[in-house]
Amino acid sequence: MALFTFKLPDIGEGISEAEIVGWHVKVGDRVEEDQPIADMMTDKATVEMESPVAGTVVRLAGEPGDQVPIGSMLVEIEVEDDAPAAPPPSEETIEAETPGEAMVEEAAAPEAPPAPTATPTPAPAPEPAVAKDEPVLASPAVRARAKELGIDLGQVKPSGDRIRHADLDAYLLYGAGQGYAPAGRSARRSDEQVKVIGMRRRIAENMAASKRHIPHFTYVEEIDVTALEELREQLNAGRGDRPKLTMLPLLIVAICKAIPDFPMLNARYDDEAGVVTRHGSVHLGMATQTDAGLMVPVIRDAQDRNVWQLASEIRRLAEAARSGKAKSEELSGSTLTLTSLGPLGGVATTPVINRPEVAIIGPNRVIERPVFRGKEVVAAKLMNLSISCDHRVVDGWDAASFVQAVRKLLEAPAFLFVE
């Protein structure tokens, strides 16, 4: 037998270390060549590492959340003496993926048993909840917890196809009958500690740095989008096989038409070098919620795309981010970010700037309300538009003037299609 040391290769340009997001193997496991062994995170994406040899895992570099320097030991594998020592995979053979991919299987993992600080004495059961001749279905974690608490699983009434931790909690609270809690009373839950690693830690670090370094200010304006919504409905009615239009493609067109008069907003600020770069093209970041956390895929050259092309690109990038297939270059290089909560948009938002950009725009929910038109009261569809800016680079007057320019285009949407 021989020991093969698999060293972490260079998996991203200019990085010196990568974070362990999760292991696919443990010490003692048999692995085959090209079998996934770990998920490693760089600044922008998660990379799935594969074993270059077949053998038995004898040592791992660390726990999820630990940083591993490039070129240092990632895993040691015991191999047969005559097994070829394959070289580490090259950068071209590594497929980058976003943390959403690593989170897909999370729901299938067995639940970790909570650690209650106090153990109520279970009430005696009048009769078994599971017939004596029927097998008791429960995960190993649930069985271990029941044994620790001294609970006979045959006395526990399952709420579904098997006994779960929640059923044990109900047994402890209400006895074998497991009746419903009195009105107004909510179920008790155990404390849970969640280690902040991977994409969630990156988000936490980036947001903290943004608030720490950038003096934010937010401006909010109300926009009458009644005519815009009518136009959107007409466009959707004749869209054919093109994607359905939401508000976002129309808003992006308005942003791109207004931005040439306000170049200080489509910019990135290198505060260490003291240099602001005003970009000629709008590379628009689209804040997208995924199972792994908030990601920002980028629409390149948004100013050159029509509403249908924007709708297609929004859908493609959102699907790529949520499925974990977005490439690293699709998740970097934005010059201005748009963040939308869709139907959860709320009345107003104060979005946090995507550093090193200097502005972020947030449309809010469309609400129908009565408004005065002359002396008449009519129904109108209204939407608040929020913008947060870096006050070191953008003055309040400029931010307000930009939003007013966008408002003018949205309230008279025919101008969106006029050169």
TORMAR-190856 format. One record per residue (C-alpha): residue number from 0; residue in three letters; x, y, z. Coordinates in steps of 0.1 Angstrom, whole numbers, m for minus. Example, Ala and Ser with C-alpha at 12.3 -4.5 7.8 and 13.67 -1.06 7.14 Angstrom:
    k    r      X      Y      Z
    0  ALA    123    m45     78
    1  SER    137    m11     71
END
This chain:
    k    r      X      Y      Z
    0  MET      0      0      0
    1  ALA     11     36     m7
    2  LEU     m1     70      5
    3  PHE    m12     95    m21
    4  THR    m14    132    m11
    5  PHE    m39    152    m31
    6  LYS    m29    188    m29
    7  LEU    m54    216    m36
    8  PRO    m47    229    m71
    9  ASP    m51    265    m83
   10  ILE    m89    267    m88
   11  GLY    m92    304    m93
   12  GLU    m71    332   m108
   13  GLY    m52    351    m82
   14  ILE    m65    333    m51
   15  SER    m42    320    m24
   16  GLU    m67    298     m5
   17  ALA   m102    283     m7
   18  GLU   m128    274     19
   19  ILE   m141    239     26
   20  VAL   m179    241     20
   21  GLY   m185    204     25
   22  TRP   m171    169     23
   23  HIS   m185    141      1
   24  VAL   m164    116     19
   25  LYS   m151    108     54
   26  VAL   m120     90     68
   27  GLY   m123     53     61
   28  ASP   m144     57     30
   29  ARG   m135     39     m2
   30  VAL   m133     63    m32
   31  GLU   m130     57    m69
   32  GLU   m111     78    m94
   33  ASP   m130    109   m105
   34  GLN   m154    105    m75
   35  PRO   m164    139    m59
   36  ILE   m147    143    m26
   37  ALA   m152    180    m16
   38  ASP   m168    213    m24
   39  MET   m143    242    m22
   40  MET   m153    279    m24
   41  THR   m134    307    m40
   42  ASP   m144    343    m40
   43  LYS   m173    338    m64
   44  ALA   m181    302    m70
   45  THR   m179    267    m55
   46  VAL   m157    241    m72
   47  GLU   m164    204    m69
   48  MET   m131    185    m63
   49  GLU   m127    150    m76
   50  SER   m103    123    m65
   51  PRO    m75    117    m90
   52  VAL    m70     81    m77
   53  ALA    m89     52    m62
   54  GLY    m83     41    m26
   55  THR    m92     46     10
   56  VAL    m94     81     26
   57  VAL    m71     83     56
   58  ARG    m69    120     63
   59  LEU    m89    152     55
   60  ALA    m76    188     56
   61  GLY   m102    202     80
   62  GLU   m138    209     87
   63  PRO   m164    229     67
   64  GLY   m156    265     70
   65  ASP   m118    260     73
   66  GLN    m95    277     47
   67  VAL    m70    255     28
   68  PRO    m40    272     11
   69  ILE    m34    265    m26
   70  GLY     m8    237    m29
   71  SER    m14    222      6
   72  MET    m28    188     15
   73  LEU    m65    185      8
   74  VAL    m69    147     13
   75  GLU    m47    117     18
   76  ILE    m57     85      2
   77  GLU    m42     50      7
   78  VAL    m38     34    m27
   79  GLU    m25      1    m40
   80  ASP     13      0    m47
   81  ASP      8     m4    m84
   82  ALA    m19     23    m87
   83  PRO     m9     52   m109
   84  ALA     m3     85    m91
   85  ALA    m25    107   m112
   86  PRO    m16    144   m112
   87  PRO    m40    170    m97
   88  PRO    m67    181   m121
   89  SER    m59    211   m143
   90  GLU    m79    243   m141
   91  GLU    m96    234   m174
   92  THR   m110    201   m160
   93  ILE   m126    218   m130
   94  GLU   m162    229   m135
   95  ALA   m172    259   m113
   96  GLU   m206    260    m98
   97  THR   m224    282    m73
   98  PRO   m233    271    m38
   99  GLY   m269    265    m48
  100  GLU   m257    232    m63
  101  ALA   m242    221    m30
  102  MET   m274    229    m12
  103  VAL   m297    209    m34
  104  GLU   m292    177    m15
  105  GLU   m295    193     19
  106  ALA   m331    183     23
  107  ALA   m322    147     19
  108  ALA   m296    146     47
  109  PRO   m307    131     80
  110  GLU   m317    156    106
  111  ALA   m291    162    134
  112  PRO   m307    154    168
  113  PRO   m314    185    189
  114  ALA   m298    186    223
  115  PRO   m325    196    248
  116  THR   m314    211    280
  117  ALA   m343    198    300
  118  THR   m361    165    295
  119  PRO   m398    165    304
  120  THR   m411    132    318
  121  PRO   m433    116    292
  122  ALA   m468    109    302
  123  PRO   m478     72    304
  124  ALA   m495     61    272
  125  PRO   m530     45    274
  126  GLU   m523     24    242
  127  PRO   m496     22    216
  128  ALA   m497     47    188
  129  VAL   m482     21    164
  130  ALA   m497    m14    163
  131  LYS   m474    m41    177
  132  ASP   m472    m60    144
  133  GLU   m463    m29    124
  134  PRO   m427    m18    119
  135  VAL   m417     15    134
  136  LEU   m403     38    107
  137  ALA   m378     64    119
  138  SER   m344     77    109
  139  PRO   m313     66    129
  140  ALA   m310    101    144
  141  VAL   m346     99    156
  142  ARG   m341     65    171
  143  ALA   m309     76    189
  144  ARG   m327    106    204
  145  ALA   m357     85    215
  146  LYS   m333     60    232
  147  GLU   m315     89    249
  148  LEU   m349    102    262
  149  GLY   m361     68    272
  150  ILE   m391     69    247
  151  ASP   m406     37    233
  152  LEU   m411     46    196
  153  GLY   m441     22    196
  154  GLN   m459     47    218
  155  VAL   m453     77    195
  156  LYS   m479     88    169
  157  PRO   m462     97    136
  158  SER   m475    129    118
  159  GLY   m466    115     84
  160  ASP   m451     83     69
  161  ARG   m425     80     97
  162  ILE   m417     93    131
  163  ARG   m397    125    131
  164  HIS   m381    148    157
  165  ALA   m413    169    158
  166  ASP   m433    138    168
  167  LEU   m409    132    197
  168  ASP   m414    168    208
  169  ALA   m451    164    207
  170  TYR   m449    132    227
  171  LEU   m429    149    254
  172  LEU   m453    179    255
  173  TYR   m487    161    253
  174  GLY   m481    125    261
  175  ALA   m490     95    240
  176  GLY   m522    111    228
  177  GLN   m502    139    211
  178  GLY   m532    162    209
  179  TYR   m531    197    195
  180  ALA   m518    226    216
  181  PRO   m544    250    230
  182  ALA   m555    279    208
  183  GLY   m529    306    208
  184  ARG   m501    284    218
  185  SER   m472    277    194
  186  ALA   m451    246    193
  187  ARG   m419    247    213
  188  ARG   m386    244    193
  189  SER   m352    234    204
  190  ASP   m323    259    200
  191  GLU   m302    253    169
  192  GLN   m266    264    161
  193  VAL   m258    269    125
  194  LYS   m222    274    115
  195  VAL   m218    304     91
  196  ILE   m197    290     62
  197  GLY   m196    290     24
  198  MET   m218    315      5
  199  ARG   m235    327     37
  200  ARG   m202    337     52
  201  ARG   m192    355     20
  202  ILE   m225    374     21
  203  ALA   m219    383     57
  204  GLU   m184    395     51
  205  ASN   m194    415     20
  206  MET   m224    432     36
  207  ALA   m204    441     67
  208  ALA   m176    456     46
  209  SER   m201    475     25
  210  LYS   m218    491     56
  211  ARG   m184    496     73
  212  HIS   m168    514     44
  213  ILE   m196    531     25
  214  PRO   m217    560     39
  215  HIS   m251    550     25
  216  PHE   m280    573     18
  217  THR   m313    561      3
  218  TYR   m338    581    m18
  219  VAL   m374    568    m25
  220  GLU   m398    581    m51
  221  GLU   m434    571    m59
  222  ILE   m440    563    m96
  223  ASP   m474    560   m114
  224  VAL   m469    528   m135
  225  THR   m505    525   m147
  226  ALA   m496    532   m183
  227  LEU   m465    510   m180
  228  GLU   m486    480   m168
  229  GLU   m511    485   m196
  230  LEU   m482    484   m221
  231  ARG   m467    454   m204
  232  GLU   m501    435   m207
  233  GLN   m503    444   m244
  234  LEU   m468    432   m251
  235  ASN   m474    400   m233
  236  ALA   m506    394   m252
  237  GLY   m486    393   m284
  238  ARG   m454    378   m272
  239  GLY   m457    345   m290
  240  ASP   m430    321   m279
  241  ARG   m409    349   m263
  242  PRO   m406    350   m225
  243  LYS   m433    367   m204
  244  LEU   m424    403   m195
  245  THR   m422    413   m159
  246  MET   m416    449   m147
  247  LEU   m379    444   m146
  248  PRO   m369    444   m183
  249  LEU   m389    477   m188
  250  LEU   m372    492   m157
  251  ILE   m338    482   m170
  252  VAL   m345    499   m203
  253  ALA   m354    531   m184
  254  ILE   m322    528   m163
  255  CYS   m300    524   m193
  256  LYS   m316    553   m212
  257  ALA   m312    576   m182
  258  ILE   m277    566   m171
  259  PRO   m257    585   m198
  260  ASP   m267    618   m181
  261  PHE   m257    604   m147
  262  PRO   m224    586   m152
  263  MET   m214    589   m116
  264  LEU   m240    562   m108
  265  ASN   m227    536   m132
  266  ALA   m193    534   m115
  267  ARG   m170    515    m92
  268  TYR   m149    531    m64
  269  ASP   m115    518    m55
  270  ASP   m113    535    m21
  271  GLU    m78    523    m14
  272  ALA    m64    538    m46
  273  GLY    m88    568    m44
  274  VAL   m100    562    m80
  275  VAL   m136    562    m93
  276  THR   m141    544   m127
  277  ARG   m172    556   m146
  278  HIS   m182    528   m170
  279  GLY   m195    534   m205
  280  SER   m214    501   m206
  281  VAL   m241    491   m181
  282  HIS   m232    456   m167
  283  LEU   m262    452   m145
  284  GLY   m261    429   m115
  285  MET   m294    412   m107
  286  ALA   m297    402    m70
  287  THR   m311    367    m70
  288  GLN   m322    346    m40
  289  THR   m310    310    m41
  290  ASP   m310    282    m16
  291  ALA   m274    290     m8
  292  GLY   m281    327     m3
  293  LEU   m281    359    m23
  294  MET   m261    358    m56
  295  VAL   m257    386    m82
  296  PRO   m254    373   m118
  297  VAL   m246    400   m143
  298  ILE   m264    411   m175
  299  ARG   m235    422   m197
  300  ASP   m240    453   m219
  301  ALA   m276    457   m208
  302  GLN   m279    490   m228
  303  ASP   m276    470   m260
  304  ARG   m305    446   m253
  305  ASN   m343    451   m260
  306  VAL   m370    441   m235
  307  TRP   m373    405   m249
  308  GLN   m336    399   m248
  309  LEU   m334    413   m213
  310  ALA   m363    390   m202
  311  SER   m346    360   m216
  312  GLU   m312    369   m200
  313  ILE   m329    375   m166
  314  ARG   m345    341   m167
  315  ARG   m314    323   m179
  316  LEU   m291    339   m153
  317  ALA   m317    333   m125
  318  GLU   m320    296   m134
  319  ALA   m282    292   m136
  320  ALA   m277    308   m102
  321  ARG   m305    288    m85
  322  SER   m294    255   m100
  323  GLY   m257    261    m92
  324  LYS   m246    263   m128
  325  ALA   m236    300   m131
  326  LYS   m200    305   m142
  327  SER   m177    327   m122
  328  GLU   m175    353   m149
  329  GLU   m213    355   m148
  330  LEU   m211    364   m111
  331  SER   m186    393   m113
  332  GLY   m179    426   m130
  333  SER   m212    444   m124
  334  THR   m212    482   m125
  335  LEU   m247    488   m111
  336  THR   m271    464    m93
  337  LEU   m309    460    m93
  338  THR   m325    442    m64
  339  SER   m362    432    m64
  340  LEU   m382    411    m40
  341  GLY   m409    406    m66
  342  PRO   m444    402    m50
  343  LEU   m428    406    m16
  344  GLY   m414    440    m26
  345  GLY   m429    459      3
  346  VAL   m436    497      4
  347  ALA   m400    508      5
  348  THR   m365    493      8
  349  THR   m331    506     18
  350  PRO   m308    482     m1
  351  VAL   m271    477      8
  352  ILE   m247    487    m20
  353  ASN   m228    459    m38
  354  ARG   m193    471    m31
  355  PRO   m172    484    m49
  356  GLU   m202    498    m69
  357  VAL   m216    531    m58
  358  ALA   m254    526    m63
  359  ILE   m281    500    m61
  360  ILE   m317    503    m73
  361  GLY   m347    486    m57
  362  PRO   m383    486    m72
  363  ASN   m410    479    m47
  364  ARG   m445    463    m49
  365  VAL   m470    478    m73
  366  ILE   m501    488    m53
  367  GLU   m534    501    m67
  368  ARG   m547    532    m49
  369  PRO   m570    561    m55
  370  VAL   m553    593    m68
  371  PHE   m565    627    m79
  372  ARG   m564    634   m117
  373  GLY   m575    670   m118
  374  LYS   m607    671    m98
  375  GLU   m615    634   m103
  376  VAL   m604    605    m82
  377  VAL   m593    575   m102
  378  ALA   m576    542    m96
  379  ALA   m539    542   m103
  380  LYS   m511    516   m100
  381  LEU   m483    530    m80
  382  MET   m448    518    m72
  383  ASN   m421    532    m50
  384  LEU   m385    531    m64
  385  SER   m356    531    m40
  386  ILE   m320    539    m47
  387  SER   m291    537    m22
  388  CYS   m259    555    m31
  389  ASP   m223    560    m18
  390  HIS   m223    595     m5
  391  ARG   m185    598    m11
  392  VAL   m191    596    m48
  393  VAL   m228    605    m55
  394  ASP   m246    636    m42
  395  GLY   m282    635    m31
  396  TRP   m292    659    m59
  397  ASP   m277    636    m86
  398  ALA   m295    605    m72
  399  ALA   m328    623    m70
  400  SER   m324    637   m105
  401  PHE   m316    603   m119
  402  VAL   m347    587   m103
  403  GLN   m368    616   m116
  404  ALA   m355    609   m151
  405  VAL   m363    572   m147
  406  ARG   m398    582   m134
  407  LYS   m404    603   m165
  408  LEU   m397    574   m188
  409  LEU   m418    549   m168
  410  GLU   m448    572   m166
  411  ALA   m447    579   m203
  412  PRO   m435    544   m215
  413  ALA   m436    552   m252
  414  PHE   m403    570   m247
  415  LEU   m387    537   m237
  416  PHE   m388    528   m274
  417  VAL   m378    561   m289
  418  GLU   m342    567   m298
END
